[in-house]
């Protein structure tokens, strides 16, 4: 009777261990990100503009947002 053996059987175990170590490291990395302190965004270097332009033109700053003159624009 001939006995069949798989010489690569040990490779599967080492590959599983590599994948296990990889995913364990990924889980630890994500845990570190999740528990890291959150820093607020740095304040803007320019203060918001709160002037209101109510002149005859249809462009200007309104509460810090610039609206361009769209007169003559179709659609």
mmCIF file of the N, C-alpha and C atoms, coordinates in Angstrom:
data_MODEL
# 
_entry.id   MODEL 
# 
loop_
_atom_site.group_PDB 
_atom_site.id 
_atom_site.type_symbol 
_atom_site.label_atom_id 
_atom_site.label_alt_id 
_atom_site.label_comp_id 
_atom_site.label_asym_id 
_atom_site.label_entity_id 
_atom_site.label_seq_id 
_atom_site.pdbx_PDB_ins_code 
_atom_site.Cartn_x 
_atom_site.Cartn_y 
_atom_site.Cartn_z 
_atom_site.occupancy 
_atom_site.B_iso_or_equiv 
_atom_site.pdbx_formal_charge 
_atom_site.auth_seq_id 
_atom_site.auth_comp_id 
_atom_site.auth_asym_id 
_atom_site.auth_atom_id 
_atom_site.pdbx_PDB_model_num 
ATOM 1   N N  . UNK A 1 1  ? 0.847   -1.158 0.000   1.00 0.00 ? 1  UNK A N  1 
ATOM 2   C CA . UNK A 1 1  ? 0.000   0.000  0.000   1.00 0.00 ? 1  UNK A CA 1 
ATOM 3   C C  . UNK A 1 1  ? 0.902   1.233  0.000   1.00 0.00 ? 1  UNK A C  1 
ATOM 4   N N  . UNK A 1 2  ? 0.532   2.208  -0.796  1.00 0.00 ? 2  UNK A N  1 
ATOM 5   C CA . UNK A 1 2  ? 1.310   3.432  -0.910  1.00 0.00 ? 2  UNK A CA 1 
ATOM 6   C C  . UNK A 1 2  ? 0.672   4.511  -0.024  1.00 0.00 ? 2  UNK A C  1 
ATOM 7   N N  . UNK A 1 3  ? 1.492   5.166  0.780   1.00 0.00 ? 3  UNK A N  1 
ATOM 8   C CA . UNK A 1 3  ? 1.005   6.209  1.684   1.00 0.00 ? 3  UNK A CA 1 
ATOM 9   C C  . UNK A 1 3  ? 1.223   7.568  1.013   1.00 0.00 ? 3  UNK A C  1 
ATOM 10  N N  . UNK A 1 4  ? 0.166   8.316  0.950   1.00 0.00 ? 4  UNK A N  1 
ATOM 11  C CA . UNK A 1 4  ? 0.267   9.650  0.367   1.00 0.00 ? 4  UNK A CA 1 
ATOM 12  C C  . UNK A 1 4  ? 0.513   10.655 1.476   1.00 0.00 ? 4  UNK A C  1 
ATOM 13  N N  . UNK A 1 5  ? 1.435   11.511 1.254   1.00 0.00 ? 5  UNK A N  1 
ATOM 14  C CA . UNK A 1 5  ? 1.700   12.552 2.245   1.00 0.00 ? 5  UNK A CA 1 
ATOM 15  C C  . UNK A 1 5  ? 1.787   13.889 1.529   1.00 0.00 ? 5  UNK A C  1 
ATOM 16  N N  . UNK A 1 6  ? 1.396   14.913 2.220   1.00 0.00 ? 6  UNK A N  1 
ATOM 17  C CA . UNK A 1 6  ? 1.431   16.249 1.661   1.00 0.00 ? 6  UNK A CA 1 
ATOM 18  C C  . UNK A 1 6  ? 2.571   16.988 2.341   1.00 0.00 ? 6  UNK A C  1 
ATOM 19  N N  . UNK A 1 7  ? 3.625   17.217 1.591   1.00 0.00 ? 7  UNK A N  1 
ATOM 20  C CA . UNK A 1 7  ? 4.802   17.873 2.161   1.00 0.00 ? 7  UNK A CA 1 
ATOM 21  C C  . UNK A 1 7  ? 4.562   19.362 2.410   1.00 0.00 ? 7  UNK A C  1 
ATOM 22  N N  . UNK A 1 8  ? 3.514   19.893 1.840   1.00 0.00 ? 8  UNK A N  1 
ATOM 23  C CA . UNK A 1 8  ? 3.224   21.315 2.001   1.00 0.00 ? 8  UNK A CA 1 
ATOM 24  C C  . UNK A 1 8  ? 2.275   21.586 3.162   1.00 0.00 ? 8  UNK A C  1 
ATOM 25  N N  . UNK A 1 9  ? 1.974   20.634 3.915   1.00 0.00 ? 9  UNK A N  1 
ATOM 26  C CA . UNK A 1 9  ? 1.020   20.813 5.009   1.00 0.00 ? 9  UNK A CA 1 
ATOM 27  C C  . UNK A 1 9  ? 1.486   21.863 5.998   1.00 0.00 ? 9  UNK A C  1 
ATOM 28  N N  . UNK A 1 10 ? 2.780   21.965 6.232   1.00 0.00 ? 10 UNK A N  1 
ATOM 29  C CA . UNK A 1 10 ? 3.307   22.958 7.160   1.00 0.00 ? 10 UNK A CA 1 
ATOM 30  C C  . UNK A 1 10 ? 3.188   24.370 6.630   1.00 0.00 ? 10 UNK A C  1 
ATOM 31  N N  . UNK A 1 11 ? 3.120   24.539 5.295   1.00 0.00 ? 11 UNK A N  1 
ATOM 32  C CA . UNK A 1 11 ? 2.996   25.869 4.708   1.00 0.00 ? 11 UNK A CA 1 
ATOM 33  C C  . UNK A 1 11 ? 1.668   26.527 5.058   1.00 0.00 ? 11 UNK A C  1 
ATOM 34  N N  . UNK A 1 12 ? 0.624   25.738 5.125   1.00 0.00 ? 12 UNK A N  1 
ATOM 35  C CA . UNK A 1 12 ? -0.683  26.301 5.441   1.00 0.00 ? 12 UNK A CA 1 
ATOM 36  C C  . UNK A 1 12 ? -0.680  26.906 6.839   1.00 0.00 ? 12 UNK A C  1 
ATOM 37  N N  . UNK A 1 13 ? -0.057  26.243 7.767   1.00 0.00 ? 13 UNK A N  1 
ATOM 38  C CA . UNK A 1 13 ? 0.001   26.755 9.126   1.00 0.00 ? 13 UNK A CA 1 
ATOM 39  C C  . UNK A 1 13 ? 0.794   28.053 9.192   1.00 0.00 ? 13 UNK A C  1 
ATOM 40  N N  . UNK A 1 14 ? 1.928   28.103 8.515   1.00 0.00 ? 14 UNK A N  1 
ATOM 41  C CA . UNK A 1 14 ? 2.732   29.328 8.559   1.00 0.00 ? 14 UNK A CA 1 
ATOM 42  C C  . UNK A 1 14 ? 2.005   30.476 7.865   1.00 0.00 ? 14 UNK A C  1 
ATOM 43  N N  . UNK A 1 15 ? 1.281   30.179 6.801   1.00 0.00 ? 15 UNK A N  1 
ATOM 44  C CA . UNK A 1 15 ? 0.519   31.217 6.118   1.00 0.00 ? 15 UNK A CA 1 
ATOM 45  C C  . UNK A 1 15 ? -0.608  31.734 7.018   1.00 0.00 ? 15 UNK A C  1 
ATOM 46  N N  . UNK A 1 16 ? -1.259  30.834 7.724   1.00 0.00 ? 16 UNK A N  1 
ATOM 47  C CA . UNK A 1 16 ? -2.320  31.249 8.659   1.00 0.00 ? 16 UNK A CA 1 
ATOM 48  C C  . UNK A 1 16 ? -1.751  32.126 9.769   1.00 0.00 ? 16 UNK A C  1 
ATOM 49  N N  . UNK A 1 17 ? -0.582  31.774 10.250  1.00 0.00 ? 17 UNK A N  1 
ATOM 50  C CA . UNK A 1 17 ? 0.035   32.563 11.317  1.00 0.00 ? 17 UNK A CA 1 
ATOM 51  C C  . UNK A 1 17 ? 0.401   33.947 10.813  1.00 0.00 ? 17 UNK A C  1 
ATOM 52  N N  . UNK A 1 18 ? 0.880   34.053 9.578   1.00 0.00 ? 18 UNK A N  1 
ATOM 53  C CA . UNK A 1 18 ? 1.211   35.357 8.997   1.00 0.00 ? 18 UNK A CA 1 
ATOM 54  C C  . UNK A 1 18 ? -0.048  36.212 8.865   1.00 0.00 ? 18 UNK A C  1 
ATOM 55  N N  . UNK A 1 19 ? -1.119  35.598 8.372   1.00 0.00 ? 19 UNK A N  1 
ATOM 56  C CA . UNK A 1 19 ? -2.373  36.346 8.232   1.00 0.00 ? 19 UNK A CA 1 
ATOM 57  C C  . UNK A 1 19 ? -2.924  36.741 9.597   1.00 0.00 ? 19 UNK A C  1 
ATOM 58  N N  . UNK A 1 20 ? -2.827  35.857 10.567  1.00 0.00 ? 20 UNK A N  1 
ATOM 59  C CA . UNK A 1 20 ? -3.300  36.166 11.916  1.00 0.00 ? 20 UNK A CA 1 
ATOM 60  C C  . UNK A 1 20 ? -2.527  37.350 12.489  1.00 0.00 ? 20 UNK A C  1 
ATOM 61  N N  . UNK A 1 21 ? -1.200  37.323 12.324  1.00 0.00 ? 21 UNK A N  1 
ATOM 62  C CA . UNK A 1 21 ? -0.375  38.416 12.841  1.00 0.00 ? 21 UNK A CA 1 
ATOM 63  C C  . UNK A 1 21 ? -0.696  39.729 12.134  1.00 0.00 ? 21 UNK A C  1 
ATOM 64  N N  . UNK A 1 22 ? -0.934  39.652 10.823  1.00 0.00 ? 22 UNK A N  1 
ATOM 65  C CA . UNK A 1 22 ? -1.264  40.854 10.064  1.00 0.00 ? 22 UNK A CA 1 
ATOM 66  C C  . UNK A 1 22 ? -2.572  41.465 10.574  1.00 0.00 ? 22 UNK A C  1 
ATOM 67  N N  . UNK A 1 23 ? -3.626  40.655 10.697  1.00 0.00 ? 23 UNK A N  1 
ATOM 68  C CA . UNK A 1 23 ? -4.912  41.174 11.119  1.00 0.00 ? 23 UNK A CA 1 
ATOM 69  C C  . UNK A 1 23 ? -4.902  41.612 12.574  1.00 0.00 ? 23 UNK A C  1 
ATOM 70  N N  . UNK A 1 24 ? -4.092  40.968 13.388  1.00 0.00 ? 24 UNK A N  1 
ATOM 71  C CA . UNK A 1 24 ? -3.961  41.394 14.782  1.00 0.00 ? 24 UNK A CA 1 
ATOM 72  C C  . UNK A 1 24 ? -3.319  42.779 14.835  1.00 0.00 ? 24 UNK A C  1 
ATOM 73  N N  . UNK A 1 25 ? -2.280  42.980 14.017  1.00 0.00 ? 25 UNK A N  1 
ATOM 74  C CA . UNK A 1 25 ? -1.624  44.292 13.967  1.00 0.00 ? 25 UNK A CA 1 
ATOM 75  C C  . UNK A 1 25 ? -2.595  45.354 13.449  1.00 0.00 ? 25 UNK A C  1 
ATOM 76  N N  . UNK A 1 26 ? -3.419  45.011 12.457  1.00 0.00 ? 26 UNK A N  1 
ATOM 77  C CA . UNK A 1 26 ? -4.403  45.966 11.942  1.00 0.00 ? 26 UNK A CA 1 
ATOM 78  C C  . UNK A 1 26 ? -5.421  46.331 13.010  1.00 0.00 ? 26 UNK A C  1 
ATOM 79  N N  . UNK A 1 27 ? -5.861  45.344 13.767  1.00 0.00 ? 27 UNK A N  1 
ATOM 80  C CA . UNK A 1 27 ? -6.831  45.607 14.837  1.00 0.00 ? 27 UNK A CA 1 
ATOM 81  C C  . UNK A 1 27 ? -6.224  46.510 15.910  1.00 0.00 ? 27 UNK A C  1 
ATOM 82  N N  . UNK A 1 28 ? -4.976  46.278 16.258  1.00 0.00 ? 28 UNK A N  1 
ATOM 83  C CA . UNK A 1 28 ? -4.311  47.120 17.257  1.00 0.00 ? 28 UNK A CA 1 
ATOM 84  C C  . UNK A 1 28 ? -4.140  48.544 16.733  1.00 0.00 ? 28 UNK A C  1 
ATOM 85  N N  . UNK A 1 29 ? -3.826  48.666 15.448  1.00 0.00 ? 29 UNK A N  1 
ATOM 86  C CA . UNK A 1 29 ? -3.673  49.985 14.835  1.00 0.00 ? 29 UNK A CA 1 
ATOM 87  C C  . UNK A 1 29 ? -4.998  50.750 14.862  1.00 0.00 ? 29 UNK A C  1 
ATOM 88  N N  . UNK A 1 30 ? -6.079  50.081 14.496  1.00 0.00 ? 30 UNK A N  1 
ATOM 89  C CA . UNK A 1 30 ? -7.386  50.730 14.503  1.00 0.00 ? 30 UNK A CA 1 
ATOM 90  C C  . UNK A 1 30 ? -7.812  51.093 15.920  1.00 0.00 ? 30 UNK A C  1 
ATOM 91  N N  . UNK A 1 31 ? -7.491  50.260 16.878  1.00 0.00 ? 31 UNK A N  1 
ATOM 92  C CA . UNK A 1 31 ? -7.813  50.563 18.270  1.00 0.00 ? 31 UNK A CA 1 
ATOM 93  C C  . UNK A 1 31 ? -7.043  51.802 18.731  1.00 0.00 ? 31 UNK A C  1 
ATOM 94  N N  . UNK A 1 32 ? -5.775  51.900 18.306  1.00 0.00 ? 32 UNK A N  1 
ATOM 95  C CA . UNK A 1 32 ? -4.973  53.068 18.667  1.00 0.00 ? 32 UNK A CA 1 
ATOM 96  C C  . UNK A 1 32 ? -5.568  54.331 18.049  1.00 0.00 ? 32 UNK A C  1 
ATOM 97  N N  . UNK A 1 33 ? -6.039  54.240 16.809  1.00 0.00 ? 33 UNK A N  1 
ATOM 98  C CA . UNK A 1 33 ? -6.671  55.401 16.182  1.00 0.00 ? 33 UNK A CA 1 
ATOM 99  C C  . UNK A 1 33 ? -7.964  55.781 16.883  1.00 0.00 ? 33 UNK A C  1 
ATOM 100 N N  . UNK A 1 34 ? -8.731  54.775 17.274  1.00 0.00 ? 34 UNK A N  1 
ATOM 101 C CA . UNK A 1 34 ? -10.025 55.035 17.899  1.00 0.00 ? 34 UNK A CA 1 
ATOM 102 C C  . UNK A 1 34 ? -9.878  55.664 19.282  1.00 0.00 ? 34 UNK A C  1 
ATOM 103 N N  . UNK A 1 35 ? -8.822  55.332 19.982  1.00 0.00 ? 35 UNK A N  1 
ATOM 104 C CA . UNK A 1 35 ? -8.655  55.846 21.340  1.00 0.00 ? 35 UNK A CA 1 
ATOM 105 C C  . UNK A 1 35 ? -7.729  57.053 21.410  1.00 0.00 ? 35 UNK A C  1 
ATOM 106 N N  . UNK A 1 36 ? -7.201  57.486 20.264  1.00 0.00 ? 36 UNK A N  1 
ATOM 107 C CA . UNK A 1 36 ? -6.306  58.649 20.250  1.00 0.00 ? 36 UNK A CA 1 
ATOM 108 C C  . UNK A 1 36 ? -7.115  59.909 20.551  1.00 0.00 ? 36 UNK A C  1 
ATOM 109 N N  . UNK A 1 37 ? -6.503  60.887 21.217  1.00 0.00 ? 37 UNK A N  1 
ATOM 110 C CA . UNK A 1 37 ? -7.230  62.127 21.505  1.00 0.00 ? 37 UNK A CA 1 
ATOM 111 C C  . UNK A 1 37 ? -7.516  62.886 20.212  1.00 0.00 ? 37 UNK A C  1 
ATOM 112 N N  . UNK A 1 38 ? -8.651  63.544 20.177  1.00 0.00 ? 38 UNK A N  1 
ATOM 113 C CA . UNK A 1 38 ? -9.061  64.300 19.002  1.00 0.00 ? 38 UNK A CA 1 
ATOM 114 C C  . UNK A 1 38 ? -8.703  65.758 19.231  1.00 0.00 ? 38 UNK A C  1 
ATOM 115 N N  . UNK A 1 39 ? -7.997  66.325 18.272  1.00 0.00 ? 39 UNK A N  1 
ATOM 116 C CA . UNK A 1 39 ? -7.619  67.723 18.359  1.00 0.00 ? 39 UNK A CA 1 
ATOM 117 C C  . UNK A 1 39 ? -8.528  68.523 17.436  1.00 0.00 ? 39 UNK A C  1 
ATOM 118 N N  . UNK A 1 40 ? -9.058  69.652 17.902  1.00 0.00 ? 40 UNK A N  1 
ATOM 119 C CA . UNK A 1 40 ? -9.930  70.456 17.036  1.00 0.00 ? 40 UNK A CA 1 
ATOM 120 C C  . UNK A 1 40 ? -9.132  71.069 15.889  1.00 0.00 ? 40 UNK A C  1 
ATOM 121 N N  . UNK A 1 41 ? -9.831  71.431 14.853  1.00 0.00 ? 41 UNK A N  1 
ATOM 122 C CA . UNK A 1 41 ? -9.178  72.092 13.725  1.00 0.00 ? 41 UNK A CA 1 
ATOM 123 C C  . UNK A 1 41 ? -8.592  73.411 14.203  1.00 0.00 ? 41 UNK A C  1 
ATOM 124 N N  . UNK A 1 42 ? -7.434  73.773 13.675  1.00 0.00 ? 42 UNK A N  1 
ATOM 125 C CA . UNK A 1 42 ? -6.858  75.061 14.084  1.00 0.00 ? 42 UNK A CA 1 
ATOM 126 C C  . UNK A 1 42 ? -7.755  76.204 13.610  1.00 0.00 ? 42 UNK A C  1 
ATOM 127 N N  . UNK A 1 43 ? -7.774  77.284 14.348  1.00 0.00 ? 43 UNK A N  1 
ATOM 128 C CA . UNK A 1 43 ? -8.635  78.401 13.947  1.00 0.00 ? 43 UNK A CA 1 
ATOM 129 C C  . UNK A 1 43 ? -8.174  78.986 12.618  1.00 0.00 ? 43 UNK A C  1 
ATOM 130 N N  . UNK A 1 44 ? -9.105  79.533 11.894  1.00 0.00 ? 44 UNK A N  1 
ATOM 131 C CA . UNK A 1 44 ? -8.808  80.142 10.607  1.00 0.00 ? 44 UNK A CA 1 
ATOM 132 C C  . UNK A 1 44 ? -7.934  81.377 10.828  1.00 0.00 ? 44 UNK A C  1 
ATOM 133 N N  . UNK A 1 45 ? -7.048  81.644 9.878   1.00 0.00 ? 45 UNK A N  1 
ATOM 134 C CA . UNK A 1 45 ? -6.167  82.803 10.012  1.00 0.00 ? 45 UNK A CA 1 
ATOM 135 C C  . UNK A 1 45 ? -6.877  84.100 9.669   1.00 0.00 ? 45 UNK A C  1 
ATOM 136 N N  . UNK A 1 46 ? -7.980  84.012 8.918   1.00 0.00 ? 46 UNK A N  1 
ATOM 137 C CA . UNK A 1 46 ? -8.715  85.226 8.583   1.00 0.00 ? 46 UNK A CA 1 
ATOM 138 C C  . UNK A 1 46 ? -10.077 85.175 9.267   1.00 0.00 ? 46 UNK A C  1 
ATOM 139 N N  . UNK A 1 47 ? -10.445 86.222 9.957   1.00 0.00 ? 47 UNK A N  1 
ATOM 140 C CA . UNK A 1 47 ? -11.758 86.233 10.616  1.00 0.00 ? 47 UNK A CA 1 
ATOM 141 C C  . UNK A 1 47 ? -12.867 86.333 9.575   1.00 0.00 ? 47 UNK A C  1 
ATOM 142 N N  . UNK A 1 48 ? -14.005 85.757 9.853   1.00 0.00 ? 48 UNK A N  1 
ATOM 143 C CA . UNK A 1 48 ? -15.110 85.839 8.891   1.00 0.00 ? 48 UNK A CA 1 
ATOM 144 C C  . UNK A 1 48 ? -15.602 87.267 8.740   1.00 0.00 ? 48 UNK A C  1 
ATOM 145 N N  . UNK A 1 49 ? -15.973 87.600 7.544   1.00 0.00 ? 49 UNK A N  1 
ATOM 146 C CA . UNK A 1 49 ? -16.475 88.932 7.242   1.00 0.00 ? 49 UNK A CA 1 
ATOM 147 C C  . UNK A 1 49 ? -17.982 88.949 7.448   1.00 0.00 ? 49 UNK A C  1 
ATOM 148 N N  . UNK A 1 50 ? -18.464 89.920 8.192   1.00 0.00 ? 50 UNK A N  1 
ATOM 149 C CA . UNK A 1 50 ? -19.900 89.978 8.471   1.00 0.00 ? 50 UNK A CA 1 
ATOM 150 C C  . UNK A 1 50 ? -20.537 91.222 7.870   1.00 0.00 ? 50 UNK A C  1 
ATOM 151 N N  . UNK A 1 51 ? -19.860 91.845 6.912   1.00 0.00 ? 51 UNK A N  1 
ATOM 152 C CA . UNK A 1 51 ? -20.442 93.034 6.289   1.00 0.00 ? 51 UNK A CA 1 
ATOM 153 C C  . UNK A 1 51 ? -21.489 92.612 5.277   1.00 0.00 ? 51 UNK A C  1 
ATOM 154 N N  . UNK A 1 52 ? -22.471 93.451 5.103   1.00 0.00 ? 52 UNK A N  1 
ATOM 155 C CA . UNK A 1 52 ? -23.537 93.190 4.151   1.00 0.00 ? 52 UNK A CA 1 
ATOM 156 C C  . UNK A 1 52 ? -23.547 94.290 3.115   1.00 0.00 ? 52 UNK A C  1 
ATOM 157 N N  . UNK A 1 53 ? -23.518 93.886 1.858   1.00 0.00 ? 53 UNK A N  1 
ATOM 158 C CA . UNK A 1 53 ? -23.561 94.847 0.771   1.00 0.00 ? 53 UNK A CA 1 
ATOM 159 C C  . UNK A 1 53 ? -24.974 94.898 0.234   1.00 0.00 ? 53 UNK A C  1 
ATOM 160 N N  . UNK A 1 54 ? -25.582 96.040 0.309   1.00 0.00 ? 54 UNK A N  1 
ATOM 161 C CA . UNK A 1 54 ? -26.960 96.175 -0.178  1.00 0.00 ? 54 UNK A CA 1 
ATOM 162 C C  . UNK A 1 54 ? -27.038 97.288 -1.204  1.00 0.00 ? 54 UNK A C  1 
ATOM 163 N N  . UNK A 1 55 ? -25.975 97.456 -1.964  1.00 0.00 ? 55 UNK A N  1 
ATOM 164 C CA . UNK A 1 55 ? -25.987 98.503 -2.984  1.00 0.00 ? 55 UNK A CA 1 
ATOM 165 C C  . UNK A 1 55 ? -26.754 98.010 -4.192  1.00 0.00 ? 55 UNK A C  1 
ATOM 166 N N  . UNK A 1 56 ? -26.781 98.805 -5.249  1.00 0.00 ? 56 UNK A N  1 
ATOM 167 C CA . UNK A 1 56 ? -27.543 98.475 -6.443  1.00 0.00 ? 56 UNK A CA 1 
ATOM 168 C C  . UNK A 1 56 ? -26.991 97.287 -7.219  1.00 0.00 ? 56 UNK A C  1 
ATOM 169 N N  . UNK A 1 57 ? -25.732 96.944 -7.046  1.00 0.00 ? 57 UNK A N  1 
ATOM 170 C CA . UNK A 1 57 ? -25.200 95.811 -7.805  1.00 0.00 ? 57 UNK A CA 1 
ATOM 171 C C  . UNK A 1 57 ? -25.628 94.502 -7.153  1.00 0.00 ? 57 UNK A C  1 
ATOM 172 N N  . UNK A 1 58 ? -25.556 93.448 -7.921  1.00 0.00 ? 58 UNK A N  1 
ATOM 173 C CA . UNK A 1 58 ? -25.993 92.162 -7.398  1.00 0.00 ? 58 UNK A CA 1 
ATOM 174 C C  . UNK A 1 58 ? -24.814 91.285 -7.003  1.00 0.00 ? 58 UNK A C  1 
ATOM 175 N N  . UNK A 1 59 ? -23.700 91.878 -6.657  1.00 0.00 ? 59 UNK A N  1 
ATOM 176 C CA . UNK A 1 59 ? -22.563 91.087 -6.193  1.00 0.00 ? 59 UNK A CA 1 
ATOM 177 C C  . UNK A 1 59 ? -22.010 91.709 -4.922  1.00 0.00 ? 59 UNK A C  1 
ATOM 178 N N  . UNK A 1 60 ? -21.317 90.894 -4.153  1.00 0.00 ? 60 UNK A N  1 
ATOM 179 C CA . UNK A 1 60 ? -20.705 91.406 -2.944  1.00 0.00 ? 60 UNK A CA 1 
ATOM 180 C C  . UNK A 1 60 ? -20.700 90.379 -1.833  1.00 0.00 ? 60 UNK A C  1 
ATOM 181 N N  . UNK A 1 61 ? -20.277 90.813 -0.670  1.00 0.00 ? 61 UNK A N  1 
ATOM 182 C CA . UNK A 1 61 ? -20.169 89.949 0.500   1.00 0.00 ? 61 UNK A CA 1 
ATOM 183 C C  . UNK A 1 61 ? -21.450 90.024 1.324   1.00 0.00 ? 61 UNK A C  1 
ATOM 184 N N  . UNK A 1 62 ? -22.005 88.884 1.648   1.00 0.00 ? 62 UNK A N  1 
ATOM 185 C CA . UNK A 1 62 ? -23.167 88.826 2.535   1.00 0.00 ? 62 UNK A CA 1 
ATOM 186 C C  . UNK A 1 62 ? -22.870 87.778 3.591   1.00 0.00 ? 62 UNK A C  1 
ATOM 187 N N  . UNK A 1 63 ? -22.713 88.227 4.832   1.00 0.00 ? 63 UNK A N  1 
ATOM 188 C CA . UNK A 1 63 ? -22.404 87.353 5.965   1.00 0.00 ? 63 UNK A CA 1 
ATOM 189 C C  . UNK A 1 63 ? -21.202 86.460 5.705   1.00 0.00 ? 63 UNK A C  1 
ATOM 190 N N  . UNK A 1 64 ? -20.161 87.020 5.127   1.00 0.00 ? 64 UNK A N  1 
ATOM 191 C CA . UNK A 1 64 ? -18.921 86.281 4.915   1.00 0.00 ? 64 UNK A CA 1 
ATOM 192 C C  . UNK A 1 64 ? -18.883 85.439 3.656   1.00 0.00 ? 64 UNK A C  1 
ATOM 193 N N  . UNK A 1 65 ? -19.924 85.480 2.843   1.00 0.00 ? 65 UNK A N  1 
ATOM 194 C CA . UNK A 1 65 ? -19.962 84.713 1.596   1.00 0.00 ? 65 UNK A CA 1 
ATOM 195 C C  . UNK A 1 65 ? -20.018 85.695 0.448   1.00 0.00 ? 65 UNK A C  1 
ATOM 196 N N  . UNK A 1 66 ? -19.150 85.492 -0.562  1.00 0.00 ? 66 UNK A N  1 
ATOM 197 C CA . UNK A 1 66 ? -19.130 86.384 -1.713  1.00 0.00 ? 66 UNK A CA 1 
ATOM 198 C C  . UNK A 1 66 ? -20.065 85.852 -2.777  1.00 0.00 ? 66 UNK A C  1 
ATOM 199 N N  . UNK A 1 67 ? -20.971 86.683 -3.226  1.00 0.00 ? 67 UNK A N  1 
ATOM 200 C CA . UNK A 1 67 ? -21.880 86.342 -4.299  1.00 0.00 ? 67 UNK A CA 1 
ATOM 201 C C  . UNK A 1 67 ? -21.493 87.156 -5.525  1.00 0.00 ? 67 UNK A C  1 
ATOM 202 N N  . UNK A 1 68 ? -21.173 86.463 -6.606  1.00 0.00 ? 68 UNK A N  1 
ATOM 203 C CA . UNK A 1 68 ? -20.733 87.144 -7.825  1.00 0.00 ? 68 UNK A CA 1 
ATOM 204 C C  . UNK A 1 68 ? -21.914 87.736 -8.566  1.00 0.00 ? 68 UNK A C  1 
ATOM 205 N N  . UNK A 1 69 ? -21.618 88.711 -9.391  1.00 0.00 ? 69 UNK A N  1 
ATOM 206 C CA . UNK A 1 69 ? -22.642 89.349 -10.227 1.00 0.00 ? 69 UNK A CA 1 
ATOM 207 C C  . UNK A 1 69 ? -23.003 88.378 -11.349 1.00 0.00 ? 69 UNK A C  1 
ATOM 208 N N  . UNK A 1 70 ? -24.247 87.914 -11.337 1.00 0.00 ? 70 UNK A N  1 
ATOM 209 C CA . UNK A 1 70 ? -24.682 86.955 -12.345 1.00 0.00 ? 70 UNK A CA 1 
ATOM 210 C C  . UNK A 1 70 ? -25.690 87.585 -13.308 1.00 0.00 ? 70 UNK A C  1 
ATOM 211 N N  . UNK A 1 71 ? -25.692 88.910 -13.377 1.00 0.00 ? 71 UNK A N  1 
ATOM 212 C CA . UNK A 1 71 ? -26.607 89.549 -14.294 1.00 0.00 ? 71 UNK A CA 1 
ATOM 213 C C  . UNK A 1 71 ? -26.175 89.242 -15.731 1.00 0.00 ? 71 UNK A C  1 
ATOM 214 N N  . UNK A 1 72 ? -27.113 88.927 -16.550 1.00 0.00 ? 72 UNK A N  1 
ATOM 215 C CA . UNK A 1 72 ? -26.817 88.602 -17.941 1.00 0.00 ? 72 UNK A CA 1 
ATOM 216 C C  . UNK A 1 72 ? -26.495 87.127 -18.138 1.00 0.00 ? 72 UNK A C  1 
ATOM 217 N N  . UNK A 1 73 ? -26.514 86.331 -17.071 1.00 0.00 ? 73 UNK A N  1 
ATOM 218 C CA . UNK A 1 73 ? -26.228 84.909 -17.197 1.00 0.00 ? 73 UNK A CA 1 
ATOM 219 C C  . UNK A 1 73 ? -27.541 84.187 -17.379 1.00 0.00 ? 73 UNK A C  1 
ATOM 220 N N  . UNK A 1 74 ? -27.643 83.399 -18.433 1.00 0.00 ? 74 UNK A N  1 
ATOM 221 C CA . UNK A 1 74 ? -28.861 82.629 -18.669 1.00 0.00 ? 74 UNK A CA 1 
ATOM 222 C C  . UNK A 1 74 ? -28.823 81.336 -17.884 1.00 0.00 ? 74 UNK A C  1 
ATOM 223 N N  . UNK A 1 75 ? -29.971 80.933 -17.358 1.00 0.00 ? 75 UNK A N  1 
ATOM 224 C CA . UNK A 1 75 ? -30.088 79.636 -16.705 1.00 0.00 ? 75 UNK A CA 1 
ATOM 225 C C  . UNK A 1 75 ? -29.757 79.701 -15.316 1.00 0.00 ? 75 UNK A C  1 
# 
